[in-house]
């Protein structure tokens, strides 16, 4: 075998070896990325499950002061509620819900369902979860309703705060 054929064979072997190492490195990077993404998803799910459960417990106190820590206080933020239709700042939301809903209640219990969905893109996350509300009014009547909840969260510093939320009830017969 001539020297030029051996050199060509050696270059071919080296090229394949190099391609193998590049493919191996690429596969390792991909596995690392997928693993890190799965770990972040699990962490986000646990973080927001805790936040949602604390959120429900805060609203269950019967005062709008307790859940205030979960909300951004910027003017112009919109929060949709079951009634009235919309509030255009935390201040408006706080005062409206306290007057229209909480002042007439002797007991409130808000609970989040198990079907929490969390989607995160950097410093923004949105959550959806069914909720159940039980209210005992001061005149002794009890009412219950199922709610659909969507929260848009923004990470500010070390905390997640709501910059928008939407509560609704299914139409009768749904």
LOVEXLO-52600 format. One line per field, with one value per atom (N, C-alpha, C): residue number from 1; residue in one letter; atom name; x, y, z. Coordinates in Angstrom, 3 decimals. Example, Ala and Ser with C-alpha at 12.3 -4.5 7.8 and 13.67 -1.06 7.14 Angstrom:
k (1|1|1|2|2|2)
r (A|A|A|S|S|S)
a (N|CA|C|N|CA|C)
px (13.190|12.300|13.200|12.850|13.670|12.900)
py (-5.690|-4.500|-3.300|-2.250|-1.060|0.030)
pz (7.800|7.800|7.800|7.080|7.140|7.870)
//
This chain:
k (1|1|1|2|2|2|3|3|3|4|4|4|5|5|5|6|6|6|7|7|7|8|8|8|9|9|9|10|10|10|11|11|11|12|12|12|13|13|13|14|14|14|15|15|15|16|16|16|17|17|17|18|18|18|19|19|19|20|20|20|21|21|21|22|22|22|23|23|23|24|24|24|25|25|25|26|26|26|27|27|27|28|28|28|29|29|29|30|30|30|31|31|31|32|32|32|33|33|33|34|34|34|35|35|35|36|36|36|37|37|37|38|38|38|39|39|39|40|40|40|41|41|41|42|42|42|43|43|43|44|44|44|45|45|45|46|46|46|47|47|47|48|48|48|49|49|49|50|50|50|51|51|51|52|52|52|53|53|53|54|54|54|55|55|55|56|56|56|57|57|57|58|58|58|59|59|59|60|60|60|61|61|61|62|62|62|63|63|63|64|64|64|65|65|65|66|66|66|67|67|67|68|68|68|69|69|69|70|70|70|71|71|71|72|72|72|73|73|73|74|74|74|75|75|75|76|76|76|77|77|77|78|78|78|79|79|79|80|80|80|81|81|81|82|82|82|83|83|83|84|84|84|85|85|85|86|86|86|87|87|87|88|88|88|89|89|89|90|90|90|91|91|91|92|92|92|93|93|93|94|94|94|95|95|95|96|96|96|97|97|97|98|98|98|99|99|99|100|100|100|101|101|101|102|102|102|103|103|103|104|104|104|105|105|105|106|106|106|107|107|107|108|108|108|109|109|109|110|110|110|111|111|111|112|112|112|113|113|113|114|114|114|115|115|115|116|116|116|117|117|117|118|118|118|119|119|119|120|120|120|121|121|121|122|122|122|123|123|123|124|124|124|125|125|125|126|126|126|127|127|127|128|128|128|129|129|129|130|130|130|131|131|131|132|132|132|133|133|133|134|134|134|135|135|135|136|136|136|137|137|137|138|138|138|139|139|139|140|140|140|141|141|141|142|142|142|143|143|143|144|144|144|145|145|145|146|146|146|147|147|147|148|148|148|149|149|149|150|150|150|151|151|151|152|152|152|153|153|153|154|154|154|155|155|155|156|156|156|157|157|157|158|158|158|159|159|159|160|160|160|161|161|161|162|162|162|163|163|163|164|164|164|165|165|165|166|166|166|167|167|167|168|168|168|169|169|169|170|170|170|171|171|171|172|172|172|173|173|173|174|174|174)
r (X|X|X|X|X|X|X|X|X|X|X|X|X|X|X|X|X|X|X|X|X|X|X|X|X|X|X|X|X|X|X|X|X|X|X|X|X|X|X|X|X|X|X|X|X|X|X|X|X|X|X|X|X|X|X|X|X|X|X|X|X|X|X|X|X|X|X|X|X|X|X|X|X|X|X|X|X|X|X|X|X|X|X|X|X|X|X|X|X|X|X|X|X|X|X|X|X|X|X|X|X|X|X|X|X|X|X|X|X|X|X|X|X|X|X|X|X|X|X|X|X|X|X|X|X|X|X|X|X|X|X|X|X|X|X|X|X|X|X|X|X|X|X|X|X|X|X|X|X|X|X|X|X|X|X|X|X|X|X|X|X|X|X|X|X|X|X|X|X|X|X|X|X|X|X|X|X|X|X|X|X|X|X|X|X|X|X|X|X|X|X|X|X|X|X|X|X|X|X|X|X|X|X|X|X|X|X|X|X|X|X|X|X|X|X|X|X|X|X|X|X|X|X|X|X|X|X|X|X|X|X|X|X|X|X|X|X|X|X|X|X|X|X|X|X|X|X|X|X|X|X|X|X|X|X|X|X|X|X|X|X|X|X|X|X|X|X|X|X|X|X|X|X|X|X|X|X|X|X|X|X|X|X|X|X|X|X|X|X|X|X|X|X|X|X|X|X|X|X|X|X|X|X|X|X|X|X|X|X|X|X|X|X|X|X|X|X|X|X|X|X|X|X|X|X|X|X|X|X|X|X|X|X|X|X|X|X|X|X|X|X|X|X|X|X|X|X|X|X|X|X|X|X|X|X|X|X|X|X|X|X|X|X|X|X|X|X|X|X|X|X|X|X|X|X|X|X|X|X|X|X|X|X|X|X|X|X|X|X|X|X|X|X|X|X|X|X|X|X|X|X|X|X|X|X|X|X|X|X|X|X|X|X|X|X|X|X|X|X|X|X|X|X|X|X|X|X|X|X|X|X|X|X|X|X|X|X|X|X|X|X|X|X|X|X|X|X|X|X|X|X|X|X|X|X|X|X|X|X|X|X|X|X|X|X|X|X|X|X|X|X|X|X|X|X|X|X|X|X|X|X|X|X|X|X|X|X|X|X|X|X|X|X|X|X|X|X|X|X|X|X|X|X|X|X|X|X|X|X|X|X|X|X|X|X|X|X|X|X|X|X|X)
a (N|CA|C|N|CA|C|N|CA|C|N|CA|C|N|CA|C|N|CA|C|N|CA|C|N|CA|C|N|CA|C|N|CA|C|N|CA|C|N|CA|C|N|CA|C|N|CA|C|N|CA|C|N|CA|C|N|CA|C|N|CA|C|N|CA|C|N|CA|C|N|CA|C|N|CA|C|N|CA|C|N|CA|C|N|CA|C|N|CA|C|N|CA|C|N|CA|C|N|CA|C|N|CA|C|N|CA|C|N|CA|C|N|CA|C|N|CA|C|N|CA|C|N|CA|C|N|CA|C|N|CA|C|N|CA|C|N|CA|C|N|CA|C|N|CA|C|N|CA|C|N|CA|C|N|CA|C|N|CA|C|N|CA|C|N|CA|C|N|CA|C|N|CA|C|N|CA|C|N|CA|C|N|CA|C|N|CA|C|N|CA|C|N|CA|C|N|CA|C|N|CA|C|N|CA|C|N|CA|C|N|CA|C|N|CA|C|N|CA|C|N|CA|C|N|CA|C|N|CA|C|N|CA|C|N|CA|C|N|CA|C|N|CA|C|N|CA|C|N|CA|C|N|CA|C|N|CA|C|N|CA|C|N|CA|C|N|CA|C|N|CA|C|N|CA|C|N|CA|C|N|CA|C|N|CA|C|N|CA|C|N|CA|C|N|CA|C|N|CA|C|N|CA|C|N|CA|C|N|CA|C|N|CA|C|N|CA|C|N|CA|C|N|CA|C|N|CA|C|N|CA|C|N|CA|C|N|CA|C|N|CA|C|N|CA|C|N|CA|C|N|CA|C|N|CA|C|N|CA|C|N|CA|C|N|CA|C|N|CA|C|N|CA|C|N|CA|C|N|CA|C|N|CA|C|N|CA|C|N|CA|C|N|CA|C|N|CA|C|N|CA|C|N|CA|C|N|CA|C|N|CA|C|N|CA|C|N|CA|C|N|CA|C|N|CA|C|N|CA|C|N|CA|C|N|CA|C|N|CA|C|N|CA|C|N|CA|C|N|CA|C|N|CA|C|N|CA|C|N|CA|C|N|CA|C|N|CA|C|N|CA|C|N|CA|C|N|CA|C|N|CA|C|N|CA|C|N|CA|C|N|CA|C|N|CA|C|N|CA|C|N|CA|C|N|CA|C|N|CA|C|N|CA|C|N|CA|C|N|CA|C|N|CA|C|N|CA|C|N|CA|C|N|CA|C|N|CA|C|N|CA|C|N|CA|C|N|CA|C|N|CA|C|N|CA|C|N|CA|C|N|CA|C|N|CA|C|N|CA|C|N|CA|C|N|CA|C|N|CA|C|N|CA|C|N|CA|C|N|CA|C|N|CA|C|N|CA|C|N|CA|C|N|CA|C|N|CA|C)
px (0.857|0.000|0.903|0.565|1.416|1.184|2.142|2.077|0.899|0.581|-0.531|-1.875|-2.028|-3.271|-3.408|-2.275|-2.310|-2.672|-2.097|-2.413|-3.880|-4.412|-5.830|-6.711|-6.340|-7.097|-7.039|-5.870|-5.718|-6.558|-6.567|-7.386|-8.868|-9.284|-10.687|-11.077|-10.210|-10.462|-10.517|-9.591|-9.568|-10.837|-11.273|-12.490|-13.696|-13.825|-14.939|-14.854|-13.639|-13.446|-13.864|-13.458|-13.816|-15.338|-15.987|-17.450|-18.132|-17.590|-18.135|-18.059|-16.912|-16.746|-17.682|-17.856|-18.775|-20.207|-20.602|-21.949|-22.143|-21.129|-21.187|-21.329|-20.570|-20.656|-22.033|-22.559|-23.878|-24.956|-24.883|-25.854|-25.769|-24.559|-24.394|-24.978|-24.744|-25.307|-26.824|-27.371|-28.822|-29.425|-28.819|-29.300|-29.219|-28.155|-28.008|-29.106|-29.377|-30.420|-31.782|-32.102|-33.399|-33.544|-32.495|-32.542|-32.721|-32.015|-32.143|-33.543|-34.100|-35.456|-36.482|-36.332|-37.254|-37.139|-35.911|-35.701|-36.329|-36.187|-36.804|-38.320|-38.888|-40.336|-40.844|-40.158|-40.552|-40.458|-39.404|-39.231|-40.323|-40.633|-41.701|-43.050|-43.341|-44.605|-44.729|-43.671|-43.701|-43.823|-43.090|-43.140|-44.548|-45.154|-46.472|-47.580|-47.399|-48.392|-48.424|-47.246|-47.159|-47.764|-47.435|-47.986|-49.512|-50.045|-51.497|-52.188|-51.627|-52.230|-52.188|-51.079|-50.983|-51.938|-52.078|-53.019|-54.446|-54.842|-56.190|-56.377|-55.379|-55.463|-55.604|-54.892|-54.974|-56.374|-56.944|-58.303|-59.319|-59.040|-59.958|-59.999|-59.101|-59.151|-60.332|-60.900|-62.052|-61.692|-60.434|-60.017|-59.137|-59.243|-58.420|-57.001|-56.741|-55.384|-54.434|-54.921|-54.060|-53.469|-54.244|-53.649|-52.903|-52.850|-52.212|-50.773|-50.076|-48.665|-48.467|-49.523|-49.415|-49.571|-49.927|-50.271|-49.263|-48.972|-48.203|-49.109|-48.530|-49.323|-49.290|-48.787|-48.699|-50.095|-50.203|-51.456|-51.676|-52.925|-53.262|-53.294|-52.860|-52.966|-54.439|-54.830|-56.231|-56.394|-57.403|-57.753|-59.227|-59.527|-60.916|-61.415|-62.600|-63.204|-64.565|-65.206|-66.532|-67.517|-67.462|-68.305|-67.645|-67.623|-67.911|-66.875|-67.035|-66.281|-64.772|-64.284|-62.841|-62.451|-61.227|-60.603|-59.327|-58.987|-57.860|-56.691|-56.512|-55.330|-55.566|-54.504|-54.683|-55.542|-55.340|-56.117|-57.617|-57.983|-59.388|-59.905|-59.091|-59.462|-59.674|-58.715|-58.777|-60.073|-60.332|-61.526|-62.814|-62.850|-64.058|-64.421|-63.459|-63.731|-64.078|-63.382|-63.681|-65.131|-65.542|-66.898|-67.976|-67.785|-68.834|-68.964|-67.896|-67.908|-67.574|-66.466|-65.972|-66.738|-67.195|-67.901|-69.198|-69.841|-71.091|-70.902|-69.675|-69.399|-68.972|-69.468|-68.999|-67.878|-67.850|-66.794|-66.593|-65.336|-64.987|-63.927|-64.074|-63.041|-62.811|-61.607|-61.195|-60.165|-60.395|-59.443|-59.118|-57.867|-57.404|-57.497|-57.864|-57.930|-56.531|-56.482|-55.206|-54.620|-55.451|-55.035|-54.369|-53.288|-52.535|-51.621|-51.689|-50.793|-49.931|-48.626|-47.671|-46.871|-46.801|-45.953|-45.097|-43.795|-42.872|-41.991|-41.819|-40.892|-40.072|-38.916|-38.050|-38.674|-38.912|-39.424|-40.950|-41.620|-43.078|-43.558|-44.635|-45.248|-46.758|-47.441|-48.887|-49.351|-50.391|-50.932|-52.418|-52.896|-54.331|-54.659|-55.798|-56.213|-57.706|-58.456|-59.831|-59.826|-60.792|-60.902|-62.343|-62.498|-63.837|-63.960|-65.076|-65.332|-66.578|-66.450|-67.578|-67.673|-68.892|-69.112|-70.337|-70.162|-71.300|-71.514|-72.722|-73.014|-73.376|-73.365|-73.679|-75.122|-75.984|-77.376|-77.570|-76.465|-76.515|-76.626|-76.759|-76.871|-75.482|-75.437|-74.178|-74.315|-73.299|-73.276|-71.920|-71.926|-70.695|-70.645|-69.439|-69.272|-67.895|-67.882|-66.619|-66.131|-64.829|-64.212|-63.121|-62.882|-61.712|-60.772|-59.523|-58.552|-57.360|-56.981|-55.744|-54.994|-53.735|-52.898|-51.671|-51.349|-50.111|-49.173|-48.053|-47.096|-45.823|-45.236|-43.952|-42.998|-41.783|-40.789|-40.143|-40.292|-39.711|-38.824|-37.544|-36.601|-36.650|-36.930|-37.011|-38.449|-39.413|-40.827|-41.567|-42.549|-43.489|-44.716|-45.170|-46.381|-47.320|-48.600|-49.613|-49.674|-49.570|-49.736|-51.059|-51.702|-53.041|-53.628|-54.942|-55.616|-57.009|-57.543|-58.871|-59.593|-60.670|-61.543|-62.859|-63.385|-64.698|-65.412|-66.704|-67.504|-68.027|-68.124|-68.711|-70.169|-70.619|-72.021|-72.894|-74.116|-75.043|-75.181|-75.126|-75.264|-73.966|-72.844|-71.562|-70.882)
py (-1.165|0.000|1.228|2.160|3.342|4.288|5.175|6.152|7.089|7.465|8.401|7.757|6.460|5.754|5.641|5.335|5.252|6.605|7.680|9.037|9.381|9.001|9.256|8.459|7.189|6.365|6.958|7.413|8.022|9.289|10.125|11.353|11.014|10.003|9.577|9.082|8.265|7.768|8.933|9.873|11.038|11.878|12.070|12.837|12.173|10.845|10.127|10.180|10.072|10.153|11.540|12.580|13.948|14.133|13.637|13.732|12.976|11.820|11.055|11.864|12.498|13.305|14.510|15.152|16.292|15.825|14.707|14.168|13.781|13.198|12.823|14.063|15.105|16.354|16.995|16.982|17.541|16.777|15.457|14.634|14.903|15.041|15.348|16.702|17.695|19.034|18.995|18.268|18.151|17.482|16.417|15.740|16.661|17.431|18.373|19.420|19.968|20.974|20.406|19.220|18.591|18.324|17.837|17.580|18.851|19.908|21.188|21.763|21.642|22.143|21.375|20.072|19.260|19.613|19.852|20.225|21.588|22.560|23.877|23.756|22.934|22.739|22.183|21.206|20.629|21.672|22.469|23.531|24.584|24.986|25.969|25.429|24.171|23.571|23.623|23.275|23.298|24.729|25.657|27.062|27.622|27.396|27.977|27.219|25.939|25.226|25.861|26.140|26.776|28.177|28.953|30.307|30.279|29.407|29.331|28.903|27.937|27.509|28.635|29.379|30.521|31.632|31.838|32.827|32.494|31.230|30.804|30.976|30.615|30.783|32.261|33.134|34.566|35.105|34.747|35.201|34.578|33.406|32.737|33.414|34.363|35.096|36.065|36.385|37.281|38.758|39.061|40.447|40.572|41.704|41.920|42.338|42.586|42.946|41.748|40.576|39.385|39.014|39.017|38.642|39.777|40.951|42.108|41.816|41.005|40.718|39.972|39.382|38.624|39.493|40.754|41.615|42.731|43.009|44.200|45.401|46.506|47.677|48.775|48.460|49.439|49.932|51.207|51.741|51.198|50.983|50.549|49.051|48.278|46.823|46.432|45.446|45.033|43.661|43.576|42.314|42.051|40.929|40.561|39.664|39.983|39.190|38.709|37.886|37.385|38.555|39.448|40.642|41.655|42.885|43.448|42.992|43.464|42.962|43.111|44.317|44.561|45.620|45.499|46.502|46.949|48.232|48.793|49.214|48.573|48.733|47.858|47.587|46.822|47.615|48.910|49.756|49.623|49.719|49.587|48.179|47.181|45.790|45.569|45.989|45.842|46.437|47.693|48.385|47.750|47.411|46.849|45.488|44.595|43.245|43.291|44.126|44.243|44.684|45.701|46.254|45.348|44.912|44.180|42.717|42.134|40.698|40.319|40.802|40.321|40.864|42.108|42.690|41.970|41.335|40.623|39.177|38.732|37.321|37.130|36.054|35.690|34.656|33.929|32.926|32.738|32.595|32.348|31.261|30.365|29.333|29.198|29.535|29.407|28.290|27.323|26.222|26.017|25.734|25.467|23.979|23.652|22.266|21.691|20.428|19.725|20.006|20.421|20.554|21.910|22.192|23.433|23.280|24.236|24.273|25.526|25.362|26.467|26.529|27.712|27.950|29.163|29.013|30.109|30.429|31.728|32.243|33.333|32.962|33.936|34.460|35.760|36.418|36.513|35.892|35.893|34.451|34.232|32.905|33.083|32.111|32.135|30.800|30.901|29.718|29.624|28.412|28.159|27.042|27.188|26.173|26.365|25.276|25.412|25.668|26.449|26.749|26.539|26.405|26.284|27.330|28.038|29.079|28.728|28.744|28.587|29.882|30.436|31.655|31.491|31.826|31.933|33.421|33.867|35.284|35.555|36.808|37.184|36.872|36.710|36.341|34.820|34.063|32.619|31.784|32.402|31.639|31.197|29.975|29.443|29.320|29.785|29.601|29.039|28.248|27.649|27.818|28.009|28.106|27.615|27.034|26.640|27.805|28.018|29.129|28.614|29.379|29.171|30.322|30.010|31.030|31.020|32.213|32.405|33.548|33.322|34.371|34.590|35.848|36.206|36.769|36.130|36.462|37.043|37.979|38.540|38.419|37.989|37.880|39.248|39.772|41.061|40.834|40.975|40.644|39.153|38.750|37.325|36.824|37.727|37.368|37.346|36.479|36.460|37.246|38.179|38.957|38.894|38.992|38.984|40.349|40.350|41.586|41.570|40.422|40.290|38.977|38.997|37.732|37.789|36.610|36.497|35.362|35.716|34.749|34.718|33.545|33.445|32.197|32.176|31.007|30.412|29.104|28.493|28.929|29.065|29.397|28.277|28.612|27.617|26.473|25.259|24.074|23.604|24.313|23.903|22.881)
pz (0.000|0.000|0.000|-0.818|-0.942|0.225|0.442|1.537|1.357|0.121|-0.106|0.230|-0.023|0.308|1.822|2.496|3.968|4.567|4.044|4.542|4.322|3.155|2.860|3.821|4.086|5.031|6.436|6.841|8.168|8.294|7.252|7.287|7.364|6.643|6.661|8.060|8.658|10.013|10.998|10.871|11.766|11.602|10.356|10.091|10.754|10.610|11.237|12.763|13.275|14.719|15.220|14.493|14.864|14.831|13.763|13.669|14.813|15.175|16.290|17.598|17.862|19.075|19.078|17.934|17.840|18.114|17.514|17.737|19.203|19.802|21.207|22.100|21.798|22.563|22.397|21.177|20.912|21.684|21.675|22.408|23.908|24.424|25.843|26.207|25.357|25.602|25.556|24.596|24.478|25.708|26.185|27.392|28.612|28.701|29.811|29.758|28.568|28.403|28.763|28.252|28.531|30.024|30.650|32.089|32.894|32.521|33.225|33.047|31.842|31.573|32.399|32.492|33.295|34.767|35.225|36.623|36.901|35.972|36.168|36.177|35.289|35.235|36.557|37.098|38.383|39.491|39.468|40.460|40.322|39.078|38.843|39.309|39.014|39.443|40.964|41.677|43.145|43.668|43.068|43.488|43.341|42.182|41.942|42.656|42.927|43.756|45.142|45.688|47.003|46.954|45.925|45.794|45.687|44.855|44.666|45.961|46.670|47.935|48.971|49.018|49.936|49.527|48.234|47.681|48.141|47.987|48.404|49.911|50.676|52.135|52.506|51.793|52.078|51.779|50.642|50.327|51.293|51.815|52.749|54.106|54.376|55.645|55.691|54.551|54.530|54.470|54.253|54.107|52.869|52.199|51.005|51.379|52.652|53.070|53.003|53.364|53.416|52.050|50.973|49.682|48.978|49.560|48.910|48.500|49.262|48.971|47.656|47.121|45.881|44.627|44.805|43.670|43.455|42.174|41.812|42.058|42.451|42.810|41.736|40.553|39.467|39.071|38.772|38.242|36.842|36.499|35.150|34.945|35.927|35.795|35.861|35.095|35.028|35.671|36.528|37.181|36.909|36.254|35.972|37.084|37.570|38.635|38.160|38.986|38.657|38.592|39.551|39.564|40.496|40.174|38.852|37.835|36.635|35.489|35.612|35.953|35.943|36.960|37.433|38.291|37.590|37.725|36.971|37.843|38.953|39.808|41.026|41.763|42.995|43.976|44.060|44.989|44.691|43.422|43.025|43.321|43.037|43.291|44.789|45.584|47.035|47.582|47.238|47.762|47.240|45.955|45.358|45.912|45.979|46.487|47.975|48.731|50.162|50.370|49.622|49.791|49.210|47.969|47.259|47.673|48.171|48.399|49.828|50.331|51.618|52.825|52.774|53.923|54.258|53.259|53.505|53.909|54.010|54.305|55.754|56.352|57.687|57.587|56.465|56.243|54.746|54.362|52.958|52.925|51.982|51.787|50.287|49.863|48.468|48.401|47.527|47.380|45.903|45.642|44.279|44.001|42.780|42.354|42.129|41.820|41.604|40.227|39.290|37.896|37.612|38.325|38.123|36.919|36.016|34.859|34.978|34.814|34.918|33.621|33.045|31.880|32.196|32.004|32.339|31.151|30.942|29.941|30.617|31.121|31.787|33.072|33.113|34.322|34.337|33.366|33.280|33.339|34.092|34.157|34.169|33.625|33.745|34.275|35.108|35.764|35.453|35.308|35.204|36.180|36.840|37.792|38.100|38.194|38.663|40.166|40.623|42.054|42.497|43.795|44.387|45.493|45.491|46.489|47.280|48.596|49.499|50.293|50.349|51.122|52.007|53.285|54.198|54.419|54.119|54.296|55.756|56.125|57.508|57.861|56.861|57.142|57.181|57.131|57.313|56.051|54.912|53.673|53.204|52.650|52.111|50.598|49.902|48.453|48.057|46.996|46.500|44.998|44.485|43.033|42.619|41.434|40.818|39.969|39.993|39.281|38.360|37.309|36.456|36.766|36.980|37.375|36.424|35.974|35.225|35.887|36.212|36.799|35.945|35.697|35.001|36.066|36.250|37.301|36.689|37.403|37.003|38.176|37.896|38.962|39.154|40.354|40.710|41.925|41.709|42.775|43.002|44.233|44.555|44.625|44.396|44.550|43.217|43.143|42.028|42.445|41.601|41.888|40.693|40.980|39.933|39.260|37.944|37.184|36.418|36.388|35.793|36.280|36.505|36.778|36.203|35.988|35.395|36.114|36.783|37.426|36.646|36.426|35.772|36.259|36.036|36.374|35.083|35.031|33.840|33.686|32.466|32.212|32.742|33.140|33.661|32.659|33.154|32.307|31.688|31.959|31.378|32.222)
//
